[in-house]
Amino acid sequence: MAGKIPREFIDDLLARTDIVEIVDSRVRLKKAGKNYSACCPFHDEKTPSFTVSQDKQFYHCFGCGEHGNAISFLMDYDRLEFVEAIEELAKLHGLDVPREQGSGRFTSDKNKQQNESDFQLMEKVTRFFQHQLKHHAQGSKAVDYLKQRGLSGEIVKQWEIGYAPPDWDAVLKTFGTDNALKKQLLDLKLVNQNDNGKQYDFFRDRIMFPIRDKRGRVCGFGGRIMEGNGPKYLNSPETRIFHKGYELFGYYQTRQQRNLQRIMVVEGYMDVVALSQYGIQYATAALGTATTQDHMSMLMRGTQEIVCCYDGDRAGRDAAWRAVENALPALKDGVQLKFLFLPDGEDPDTMIRQIGQEAFEELVAKATPLSTFFFDALLKQHSVGTPEGKIALKSAAKPLIDQVAGEQQKLMLGEELSKHVGEYDRFKLDRDIRAANAGPGPATPQQQKNPVGNVNKTRLSPISVMIRLLLEHPSLAAECADSVQPEFLNGSGIAGLNVLQDVFSFCATHPQANTAQVVENFREHPYSKSLGRLLVQEHFIDEADSQRVFRDCFARLLDWHFDSRIDQLLSKSRIQALSSDEKQELNMLMRERQSS
């Protein structure tokens, strides 16, 4: 593995470099006294505040504060990594980048010459595919296909789109003129070899899209089928110069724009090309994989806003969630991550042709922020109307939030989480989820005098108290039917509600039944043992107080149910606007709770 670049080489490289030439080749400079000036390339301005000093070999913007040397400028303007910026400067001066070995001696990168040869060959193959599109006998079929897709000749040329002939060995015959070149073609996966040693082209009868890396070098290809069976897109396999988890189609072209404020990630090559034809020049696409963490890290270094655009179906939302999981560890402060979901059956290619650039950009501007999509997705899996649901939501969300790189981003998501799960003390777990297998223990003399106090202090939940009372006094169901109707609690998520409803229903239809008959009716039910355990608990409520306690317990359950529904509606309101019916329901519930 190559070692570090020696500091002496970096110093020498900067000494050889004139920053004015570097900047002026990208931003038109004007002489201003001893220095040079221009409108800053790193923020929008009408009056020049960007200054380059030839004496100091330094640039500074008095507007946004950006500053640095030639290396910094290449990193910020061309959006290169540090080593890539060094290599670019070295290339300008015709130098090889040395590396330090353990002994401290310098050595050239062993793979540099091989890489240069690989990239040169990939560039030649790109030109070959372009030539075939115009001149091969089957090329007209590919041209007709591109026209049917609505692509102009200008846009086809801009994206260097070509055609891989149906011949088995078109690339092999053209470029594999000796054994060394044949091996190189095999290594770059432009040619395959079967078990019998037969060699043949990897791409055949496909529309070809060259994939350029961050430095603009062709590192791989994507081939799109026009008709027939087979995968719609066929991408270059992994090679020594191509790693699809690191590359994005169209990213090099996108970052050539200055003051790039937004990048949109779409799913297909044709989406990127079609969007560019309609004036949207900031789209890029993953290469047949989910958007990886490396992709996200690269995107966040290149812009302040990332919009992930997916189909609105289940597959699209699943892909969006995978993007979230990969984005969070790379999410830094100052970057907005958003999600745009298109109507079912639509993709960016078809959508922009229907509605045009302006309307499409309006959709992009209204894309869903990360925090909204994040909690919306989780709240569909975990109800915040119950303590169990809140704990489940917190357990699912917190590990993901903890991965966030940006402290402010992490704090913001944490605060959003607390809004959804912070207030659940009133849903004490040992009130709501404790089953009928917990007993109250001996009643104190004061509890015997105050049966309602007994209920408040017992470890049994109100659900369990009501079931216990029904087992002892089945007639309570009919006696209290005017004010106690367990079906009102449907949807509350209160643990044990289904047991209460079943026991209450039986008792209401059999008011003359005794305890033994009720228990016998539930002998084969999965909760029959729980009912039996309830019955062996010590008696703690006088028969004279049983009806009042029964009603009080149900009133408490209604309170819990109202609180649960209020929490659900409030939580939803933080993500999206409530409907008029939901607003009316929330207002009614809030008034009910305030008056109780």
C-alpha positions in Angstrom: 0.0 0.0 0.0 1.3 3.5 -0.9 2.8 5.5 2.0 2.3 9.2 2.9 3.2 11.9 0.5 6.5 13.5 1.8 6.1 17.0 3.2 9.2 18.1 1.3 7.4 17.2 -2.0 4.3 19.2 -1.1 6.4 22.2 -0.2 8.3 21.9 -3.5 5.0 21.5 -5.4 3.6 24.7 -3.9 6.9 26.6 -4.7 6.6 25.6 -8.3 2.9 26.6 -8.5 1.5 30.1 -9.3 -1.9 30.3 -7.6 -2.9 33.1 -10.0 -2.7 30.6 -12.9 -4.6 27.9 -11.0 -7.4 30.3 -10.1 -7.5 32.2 -13.4 -8.0 29.0 -15.3 -11.2 28.5 -13.5 -12.3 32.0 -12.5 -11.6 35.0 -14.6 -9.3 37.3 -12.6 -8.8 41.0 -13.0 -5.7 42.9 -11.9 -6.4 45.1 -8.9 -3.1 46.8 -7.8 -0.7 44.2 -6.5 -3.4 41.6 -6.3 -6.1 40.1 -8.5 -9.8 40.1 -7.8 -13.1 38.4 -9.0 -16.5 37.6 -7.8 -16.2 34.9 -5.3 -16.7 31.4 -6.7 -17.8 30.1 -3.3 -20.9 32.3 -2.8 -23.2 34.5 -4.8 -22.2 38.2 -5.0 -22.4 41.1 -7.5 -19.4 43.1 -6.2 -16.0 41.3 -6.3 -14.7 40.5 -2.8 -12.5 37.6 -3.8 -8.8 38.5 -3.8 -5.7 36.5 -4.9 -2.3 37.5 -3.8 0.6 36.5 -6.1 3.2 37.5 -3.6 1.7 35.5 -0.8 0.3 32.7 -3.0 -2.9 33.0 -1.1 -6.6 33.7 -1.8 -9.2 35.2 0.5 -12.8 36.2 0.2 -13.9 39.2 2.4 -17.5 38.2 1.8 -17.7 34.6 2.9 -14.3 34.1 4.5 -13.0 31.3 2.3 -9.2 31.3 2.0 -6.2 29.1 1.4 -3.5 28.2 -1.1 -3.5 26.4 -4.4 -4.2 23.0 -2.8 -7.1 24.4 -0.8 -8.5 26.0 -4.0 -8.5 22.8 -5.9 -10.1 21.0 -3.0 -12.8 23.5 -2.6 -13.4 24.5 -6.2 -12.9 21.2 -8.0 -14.1 19.3 -4.9 -11.1 17.0 -4.7 -9.7 15.1 -1.8 -6.3 16.3 -0.5 -4.3 13.6 -2.3 -6.3 14.2 -5.5 -5.5 17.9 -5.4 -1.8 17.1 -4.9 -1.9 14.7 -7.9 -3.6 17.4 -10.0 -0.9 19.9 -9.3 1.8 17.3 -9.8 0.3 16.4 -13.2 0.5 20.1 -14.2 4.2 20.1 -13.5 4.8 16.7 -15.1 5.8 15.2 -11.7 5.2 11.8 -10.2 3.8 11.9 -6.6 6.3 10.1 -4.4 5.4 8.1 -1.3 7.3 7.5 1.9 8.3 3.9 2.7 9.3 2.6 6.2 12.9 3.6 5.6 11.8 7.2 4.8 13.0 6.9 1.1 10.8 8.1 -1.7 9.3 5.8 -4.2 6.8 6.3 -7.0 3.4 4.7 -6.7 3.8 1.3 -8.3 0.3 1.4 -9.7 0.5 4.9 -11.2 1.6 3.8 -14.7 -0.9 1.0 -14.8 -3.7 3.3 -13.7 -2.8 5.8 -16.4 -2.8 3.1 -19.0 -6.2 1.8 -17.7 -7.8 5.2 -17.9 -6.4 5.8 -21.4 -7.9 2.5 -22.6 -11.2 3.3 -21.0 -11.2 6.7 -22.8 -10.5 5.0 -26.1 -13.3 2.5 -25.6 -15.7 5.4 -24.8 -14.8 6.9 -28.2 -15.3 3.5 -29.9 -18.8 3.2 -28.5 -19.6 6.7 -29.6 -18.4 5.9 -33.1 -20.4 2.7 -33.3 -23.6 4.7 -32.5 -23.1 6.6 -35.7 -21.5 4.1 -38.0 -22.3 0.5 -37.0 -25.0 -1.2 -39.1 -27.1 -1.6 -36.1 -26.4 1.9 -34.8 -29.6 3.3 -36.3 -31.6 1.1 -34.0 -29.9 2.6 -31.0 -30.3 6.1 -32.4 -34.1 5.5 -32.9 -34.3 4.2 -29.4 -32.7 7.4 -28.0 -35.0 9.6 -30.1 -38.0 7.6 -28.8 -36.8 8.4 -25.3 -36.9 12.1 -26.2 -33.1 12.7 -26.2 -31.7 15.3 -28.5 -28.5 14.7 -30.5 -26.9 17.5 -28.4 -27.7 15.8 -25.1 -26.5 12.5 -26.4 -23.2 14.1 -27.4 -22.9 16.0 -24.1 -23.2 12.7 -22.1 -20.9 10.8 -24.6 -23.6 8.2 -25.0 -22.6 5.3 -27.3 -23.5 1.9 -28.6 -22.0 -1.5 -27.9 -22.5 -3.6 -31.1 -24.2 -7.0 -30.9 -20.9 -8.6 -32.2 -19.3 -11.0 -29.7 -15.8 -9.5 -30.1 -16.1 -5.9 -31.4 -14.1 -4.5 -28.5 -11.8 -7.5 -28.2 -10.8 -7.3 -31.9 -10.4 -3.5 -31.9 -8.2 -3.2 -28.7 -6.9 -6.7 -27.9 -4.1 -6.7 -30.4 -1.7 -8.5 -28.2 -1.8 -10.7 -25.1 -0.9 -7.9 -22.7 -3.8 -5.8 -24.0 -6.2 -8.8 -23.9 -5.3 -9.3 -20.3 -5.9 -5.6 -19.6 -9.3 -5.8 -21.3 -10.1 -8.8 -19.0 -8.9 -7.0 -15.9 -11.1 -4.0 -16.7 -14.0 -6.3 -17.4 -14.5 -5.1 -20.9 -14.0 -8.6 -22.0 -15.1 -11.9 -20.4 -13.6 -15.4 -20.6 -15.6 -18.6 -20.2 -14.4 -21.9 -18.7 -13.2 -23.0 -22.1 -11.0 -20.0 -22.5 -13.2 -18.3 -25.0 -13.1 -14.5 -24.8 -16.0 -12.2 -25.7 -17.2 -8.7 -25.1 -18.9 -7.9 -21.8 -21.2 -5.3 -23.3 -23.2 -6.2 -26.4 -26.1 -4.6 -28.1 -26.6 -1.9 -25.4 -26.8 1.8 -25.1 -23.6 2.8 -23.4 -23.1 5.4 -20.7 -19.5 6.2 -19.7 -19.0 6.7 -15.9 -16.5 9.3 -15.0 -14.9 9.5 -11.5 -14.4 12.7 -9.5 -11.4 13.6 -11.6 -13.3 13.2 -14.9 -11.7 9.9 -15.9 -13.8 7.1 -17.4 -13.6 4.3 -14.8 -16.5 2.1 -15.9 -19.7 1.8 -18.0 -23.4 1.4 -17.7 -25.1 -0.4 -20.5 -28.9 -0.1 -21.0 -30.8 -2.8 -22.9 -33.2 -1.6 -25.6 -35.4 -4.7 -26.0 -35.5 -8.4 -25.1 -34.7 -10.2 -21.9 -31.8 -9.5 -19.5 -31.2 -6.9 -16.9 -32.3 -3.4 -17.8 -28.9 -2.0 -16.8 -25.6 -3.8 -16.8 -22.8 -2.1 -15.0 -19.1 -2.7 -15.1 -18.1 -5.2 -12.5 -15.6 -4.1 -9.8 -12.1 -3.5 -11.1 -8.9 -2.0 -9.9 -10.1 1.5 -11.1 -13.9 1.0 -10.6 -15.7 0.6 -7.3 -19.4 1.3 -7.7 -19.9 1.9 -4.0 -17.7 5.0 -4.4 -18.8 6.4 -7.8 -22.0 8.2 -8.9 -23.1 8.6 -12.5 -23.1 12.3 -13.4 -21.4 13.5 -10.3 -18.4 14.8 -12.2 -20.6 16.7 -14.6 -22.7 18.1 -11.8 -19.8 19.4 -9.8 -18.4 21.3 -12.7 -21.1 23.9 -11.9 -20.0 26.8 -9.7 -21.9 27.7 -6.6 -23.6 24.3 -6.6 -26.2 24.6 -3.9 -28.1 21.3 -4.4 -27.5 17.8 -5.7 -30.4 15.4 -6.4 -29.8 11.6 -6.3 -32.0 9.7 -8.7 -32.2 6.0 -9.5 -31.4 5.7 -13.2 -28.9 7.0 -15.8 -31.7 8.0 -18.1 -33.2 10.1 -15.3 -29.9 12.0 -15.0 -29.7 12.6 -18.7 -33.3 13.6 -19.2 -33.2 16.0 -16.3 -30.2 17.7 -17.8 -31.9 18.1 -21.1 -34.7 20.0 -19.3 -32.3 22.3 -17.5 -31.8 20.5 -14.3 -28.0 20.0 -14.2 -27.6 18.8 -10.6 -28.8 15.2 -10.8 -26.6 12.1 -10.2 -27.4 8.4 -9.8 -26.0 5.4 -7.9 -24.7 2.6 -10.0 -27.2 -0.1 -9.5 -26.8 -0.1 -5.7 -28.3 1.6 -2.8 -26.8 5.0 -1.9 -23.8 4.1 0.3 -22.2 5.9 3.2 -19.2 6.7 0.9 -21.6 8.2 -1.6 -23.3 10.3 1.1 -19.9 11.5 2.5 -18.8 12.6 -1.0 -22.1 14.4 -1.7 -22.0 16.2 1.7 -18.5 17.6 0.8 -19.9 18.9 -2.5 -23.1 20.8 -1.6 -25.3 22.1 1.2 -28.5 20.3 0.1 -29.0 16.7 -1.0 -32.4 15.6 -2.3 -33.0 11.9 -2.7 -35.7 11.3 -5.3 -37.5 8.0 -5.4 -40.7 6.4 -6.6 -43.5 6.7 -4.2 -44.2 3.0 -3.9 -43.0 0.6 -1.1 -39.7 -0.2 -2.9 -39.0 3.5 -3.2 -39.6 4.2 0.4 -37.5 1.2 1.4 -34.7 2.6 -0.7 -35.1 6.0 0.9 -34.8 4.4 4.4 -31.6 2.6 3.4 -30.3 6.0 2.2 -31.1 7.4 5.7 -29.3 4.7 7.4 -26.2 5.3 5.3 -26.5 9.1 5.5 -26.7 9.5 9.2 -23.1 8.6 10.0 -21.9 11.1 7.4 -24.5 13.8 8.2 -22.7 17.0 9.2 -23.9 20.4 10.4 -24.9 22.8 7.6 -26.1 20.1 5.2 -29.8 19.5 4.5 -30.9 16.0 3.5 -34.4 15.8 1.9 -36.6 13.2 0.2 -38.8 13.6 -2.8 -41.3 10.8 -3.6 -42.9 10.9 -7.0 -46.4 9.5 -7.8 -46.6 5.7 -8.4 -45.5 4.7 -11.8 -43.5 7.9 -12.4 -39.8 8.5 -12.4 -37.8 11.8 -13.0 -37.5 11.0 -16.7 -41.3 10.7 -17.3 -42.2 13.3 -14.7 -40.2 16.2 -16.1 -41.4 15.5 -19.6 -45.0 15.9 -18.3 -44.7 19.0 -16.1 -41.5 20.7 -17.3 -38.5 22.2 -15.4 -40.3 24.9 -13.4 -43.0 22.6 -12.0 -40.5 19.9 -11.3 -38.2 22.2 -9.4 -41.1 23.3 -7.3 -41.5 19.7 -6.3 -37.9 19.5 -5.5 -38.1 22.7 -3.4 -40.9 21.1 -1.3 -39.0 17.9 -0.7 -39.6 16.3 2.7 -36.8 17.1 5.3 -34.8 14.3 6.8 -36.3 14.7 10.3 -39.9 14.5 8.9 -39.3 11.4 6.8 -37.2 9.8 9.6 -40.0 10.0 12.3 -42.8 9.5 9.8 -41.3 6.2 8.9 -40.7 5.1 12.5 -44.1 6.2 13.7 -45.7 3.9 11.1 -44.0 1.1 12.9 -44.4 2.2 16.6 -47.5 3.8 18.1 -46.7 6.6 20.6 -50.1 6.1 22.1 -48.8 3.4 24.5 -45.7 3.3 26.7 -44.6 0.2 25.0 -44.8 2.0 21.6 -42.8 5.0 23.0 -40.1 2.7 24.3 -40.0 0.9 21.0 -39.8 4.1 19.1 -36.9 5.4 21.3 -35.1 2.0 21.0 -35.3 2.2 17.2 -34.5 5.9 16.8 -31.8 6.6 19.4 -29.1 4.2 18.0 -29.5 5.8 14.6 -29.4 9.4 16.0 -26.3 8.6 18.0 -24.5 7.9 14.8 -25.0 11.4 13.4 -21.7 13.2 12.8 -22.9 16.8 13.2 -23.5 17.8 16.8 -26.3 20.3 15.9 -28.0 17.7 13.6 -27.8 15.1 16.4 -29.2 17.6 18.9 -32.1 18.5 16.6 -33.1 14.9 15.9 -32.8 14.2 19.6 -35.1 17.0 20.5 -37.6 15.8 17.9 -37.5 12.3 19.5 -38.1 13.8 22.9 -41.3 15.4 21.6 -42.6 12.0 20.6 -41.5 10.0 23.6 -40.7 12.5 26.4 -44.0 12.6 28.2 -44.9 9.0 29.1 -44.7 9.1 32.9 -48.5 9.0 33.2 -48.3 5.6 31.4 -46.4 4.0 34.2 -45.4 0.6 33.0 -46.4 -1.2 36.1 -49.9 0.2 35.8 -50.4 -0.5 32.1 -48.6 -3.7 31.2 -48.5 -5.6 34.5 -50.6 -8.7 33.8 -53.0 -10.6 36.0 -50.2 -12.6 37.6 -49.2 -9.8 40.1 -50.9 -9.6 43.4 -51.5 -6.6 45.7 -50.3 -8.1 48.9 -52.2 -7.8 52.2 -54.4 -4.8 52.5 -53.7 -2.3 55.3 -56.5 -1.3 57.7 -56.7 2.1 56.0 -57.0 0.5 52.6 -59.8 -1.6 53.9 -61.6 1.6 54.9 -60.8 3.2 51.5 -61.5 0.8 48.7 -60.7 3.5 46.0 -57.4 4.1 47.7 -56.8 0.3 47.5 -57.1 0.5 43.7 -54.8 3.4 43.4 -52.1 1.8 45.5 -52.4 -1.8 44.3 -49.9 -3.1 41.8 -52.8 -4.4 39.7 -53.6 -2.2 36.6 -57.2 -0.9 36.3 -57.7 -3.6 33.6 -56.8 -6.3 36.0 -59.0 -4.8 38.8 -62.0 -4.8 36.4 -61.4 -8.4 35.3 -61.0 -9.5 39.0 -64.3 -7.8 39.9 -66.1 -9.4 37.0 -64.8 -12.8 38.0 -66.2 -12.2 41.5 -69.4 -10.4 40.5 -70.3 -11.3 36.9 -73.5 -9.2 37.2 -71.4 -6.0 37.2 -71.3 -6.1 33.4 -75.1 -5.7 33.1 -75.3 -3.3 36.1 -72.7 -0.9 34.7 -73.6 -1.2 31.0 -74.9 2.4 31.0 -71.4 3.9 31.7 -68.9 1.1 31.1 -68.5 0.0 27.5 -65.0 -1.5 26.8 -65.4 -1.2 23.1 -64.9 2.6 23.5 -61.2 1.7 24.2 -60.6 0.1 20.8 -57.4 1.3 19.3 -55.9 2.5 22.6 -53.3 -0.2 22.7 -53.8 -0.7 26.4 -52.4 -4.1 27.4 -55.0 -6.7 28.4 -57.9 -4.9 26.8 -58.9 -7.9 24.7 -59.2 -10.0 27.8 -61.4 -7.5 29.5 -63.6 -7.2 26.5 -64.0 -11.0 26.2 -64.8 -11.4 29.9 -67.1 -8.4 30.0 -69.0 -9.6 26.9 -69.6 -13.1 28.4 -70.7 -11.6 31.7 -73.0 -9.1 30.0 -74.8 -11.9 28.1 -74.8 -14.2 31.2 -75.7 -12.0 34.1 -76.8 -15.0 36.3 -73.5 -16.8 35.9 -71.3 -17.4 38.9 -67.5 -17.3 39.2 -67.0 -20.9 38.4 -69.1 -20.7 35.2 -67.1 -17.7 34.0 -63.8 -19.4 34.6 -65.0 -22.6 32.9 -66.0 -20.6 29.8 -62.4 -19.5 29.4 -60.8 -22.9 30.1 -59.4 -23.3 26.6 -58.4 -19.7 26.1 -54.7 -18.7 26.2 -55.2 -16.4 29.2 -57.1 -18.9 31.3 -54.2 -19.3 33.6 -54.0 -15.6 34.1 -57.6 -15.5 35.1 -57.0 -18.3 37.6 -54.0 -16.4 39.1 -56.2 -13.3 39.6 -58.8 -15.3 41.5 -56.3 -16.6 44.1 -55.2 -13.0 45.0 -56.5 -11.9 48.4 -59.8 -10.1 48.3 -59.4 -6.4 48.9 -62.6 -4.7 47.8 -65.9 -4.9 49.6 -68.9 -6.0 47.6 -70.7 -2.8 48.5 -67.9 -0.8 46.8 -67.3 -3.0 43.8 -69.6 -1.2 41.4 -68.1 2.2 42.2 -64.6 0.9 41.9 -65.5 -0.8 38.6 -66.8 2.4 37.1 -63.8 4.4 38.5 -61.3 2.0 36.9 -63.1 2.3 33.5 -63.0 6.1 33.8 -59.2 5.9 34.4 -58.9 3.7 31.3 -60.8 6.3 29.3 -58.4 9.0 30.5 -55.5 6.9 29.3 -57.2 6.3 26.0 -57.8 10.0 25.5 -54.2 10.8 26.5 -53.0 8.2 24.1 -55.0 9.6 21.2 -53.9 13.2 22.1 -50.3 12.0 22.0 -50.8 10.3 18.6 -52.4 13.4 17.1 -49.8 15.8 18.5 -47.0 13.6 17.3 -48.6 13.4 13.8 -49.0 17.2 13.8 -45.2 17.6 14.2 -44.7 15.7 10.9 -47.6 16.9 8.7 -50.8 19.0 8.9 -53.8 17.4 10.5 -57.0 17.1 8.6 -60.0 19.2 9.7 -61.6 16.1 11.4 -58.4 15.4 13.3 -58.1 19.0 14.4 -61.7 18.9 15.6 -61.0 15.6 17.4 -57.9 16.9 19.1 -59.7 20.1 20.3 -62.5 18.0 21.7 -60.1 15.6 23.5 -58.1 18.5 24.9 -61.3 20.1 26.3 -62.4 16.8 27.7 -59.1 16.3 29.5 -59.0 19.9 30.9 -62.5 19.5 32.3 -61.8 16.1 33.9 
